[in-house]
Structures are given as C-alpha cells and as structure tokens.
Amino acid sequence: MARMIYHDATGPARIDPQEKPVFVCMCGLSQNLPYCDGNHKMAKQNEVDGKLCIYDKARQSIVETRDE
C-alpha cells in the first residue's frame, strides 16, 4: 500500500554525543536511510515554496508538483 508522507525538513538532524556526530535524514530523500547523504541539497535547489513535490519511487527525481 502506497502512502503519501509529507517532509518539510531541509536538512538532517544531528545526533550527539558520540565520537563523531551522526546525521539522520529528515527530508526523506537519502539513498542511505536512515543516514543523511546530502540529497537535501537537491531538494533546496529543485523545490518551490508553496508547492508539493512528488518524487519517483527512487526518491531521485520530481515527477509531479501540486499546490499545497
């Protein structure tokens, strides 16, 4: 069953304290979930405020935009 999940985060969540910080994906576009791989940068470049962007199943390309 497919579900539409709204993500409005534009960056990862930083988890401390550890030897090195861990960054968890909050935008839903990472190819390395649950960890951030930097794909939120693509969202910042391609998404428009006030529009709902629907990505393909691979979470790599916008296939549709709608008014929110």
Secondary structure by P-SEA (a helix, b strand, c coil): cbbbbbbcccbbbbbccccbbbbbbcccccccccccccaaaaaaacccccbbbbbccccccccccccc
